[in-house]
Amino acid sequence: MSDARTPKPLVIGHRGAPGYRPEHTRSAYELAFALGADAVEPDLVATRDGVLVLRHENEISGTTDVASRPEFAGRRTTREIDGSPLTGWFTEDFTWGELATLRATERLGALRHASASFDGRYPVIRLRDLFAIIDRAADERGRMLRMVAEFKHASHFASIGLPLDELFAAELRGAGWGVGDERLIMEAFEPTLLDELGARGIRGARVLLVEGSGAPADLVRSAGASAPSYDSFVTAAGLRSLAGRFDGVSVGVGRLLGGDTGSGAPAGGQESPLRGARLVNAAHESGLDVFTWTLRPENRFLPAAYRRGKGKAAWGDWTGAFGDVLATGVDGVFVDHPDLGVEARALATESRG
């Protein structure tokens, strides 16, 4: 997935650079590239009128000022999302024109005061806006820059007449990206959506996101309790089954830190999920790339061995944690602070050379 001019692993600005600016804002994405990111990752959800916007979830009370807007008080509702009830304000109940009046807030503001100091300054933006940001940044830097597009709650949106694969194809054409190319990586927790993107002829790598527990929502919808678990996709056999269908898997950092446990040998008739370098090596043997999310320096997000001091917001031994993740051989890392990802990659390269 990377060309000769791009170092590996890819450093991917997770929703831009939310360690420094509210996530999914123009400022966060522009800053990510200024800090050296090779790619940025937007989360895609749809409006009532079929516009793809960039928000962590379709429920937006935690990432915008919608709850303080009296004109939208009546939009608060409860609905079932991926099998669980959720109360709040949902993008599918707004037109793009209405969402454009909202202002972004930092989702982790209680922890990241510096980022939260920019709350209210930036509007919500659309996928088409991000295409333009990437194109301009690539021209300015004279190198290929990528988008890692994550599709959120695809089966939910399809059930209400907003198929994300169809909307995405239209956005690609409108942005001049045609049907996609090597600049594009697509990821989702729902394999059906990735299959649909491929069936539409959209070019670009397709990567299955693997949650730490549970099963894909689309497969639960169709198969109920017999749906395969996420764990089953990261056994040796599960990875082999994905070969030729998808281009990679993306796993939580917890599957990579903590040792190479999980041999894949059958236990009680079932293979154990692989971890650490064994997971990465098995994926590579099956022709799959491996990405991981999310590298963060704060103690709250680090395993106990890497924490320093007692404050949750304090930075722990992030160089050690990031370095241990990179040592597994991953092909891409999602980071909230892109400069730290670039620095960790440089340190890893020095230690190898």
HELIX and SHEET records of a PDB file:
HELIX    1   1 ARG A   26  ALA A   34  1                                   9    
HELIX    2   2 VAL A   66  SER A   68  5                                   3    
HELIX    3   3 PRO A   70  ARG A   75  5                                   6    
HELIX    4   4 THR A   91  ASP A   93  5                                   3    
HELIX    5   5 TRP A   96  LEU A   99  1                                   4    
HELIX    6   6 HIS A  113  ALA A  116  1                                   4    
HELIX    7   7 LEU A  127  ARG A  141  1                                  15    
HELIX    8   8 ALA A  154  SER A  159  1                                   6    
HELIX    9   9 LEU A  164  ALA A  175  1                                  12    
HELIX   10  10 PRO A  191  ALA A  199  1                                   9    
HELIX   11  11 ALA A  217  ALA A  223  1                                   7    
HELIX   12  12 GLY A  224  SER A  226  5                                   3    
HELIX   13  13 TYR A  230  PHE A  233  1                                   4    
HELIX   14  14 ALA A  236  LEU A  242  1                                   7    
HELIX   15  15 VAL A  253  ARG A  255  5                                   3    
HELIX   16  16 GLY A  276  GLU A  285  1                                  10    
HELIX   17  17 ASN A  299  PHE A  301  5                                   3    
HELIX   18  18 ALA A  304  TYR A  306  5                                   3    
HELIX   19  19 TRP A  318  LEU A  326  1                                   9    
HELIX   20  20 PRO A  338  ARG A  352  1                                  15    
SHEET    1   A10 LEU A  52  LEU A  54  0                                        
SHEET    2   A10 ASP A  43  ALA A  46 -1                                        
SHEET    3   A10 ARG A 146  PHE A 151  1                                        
SHEET    4   A10 ALA A  39  GLU A  41  1                                        
SHEET    5   A10 LEU A  10  HIS A  14  1                                        
SHEET    6   A10 GLY A 332  VAL A 335  1                                        
SHEET    7   A10 ASP A 289  LEU A 295  1                                        
SHEET    8   A10 GLY A 248  GLY A 252  1                                        
SHEET    9   A10 ALA A 205  VAL A 210  1                                        
SHEET   10   A10 LEU A 184  ALA A 188  1                                        
SHEET    1   B 2 THR A  77  ILE A  81  0                                        
SHEET    2   B 2 SER A  84  GLY A  88 -1                                        
SHEET    1   C 2 PRO A 266  ALA A 267  0                                        
SHEET    2   C 2 GLN A 270  GLU A 271 -1                                        
END                                                                             
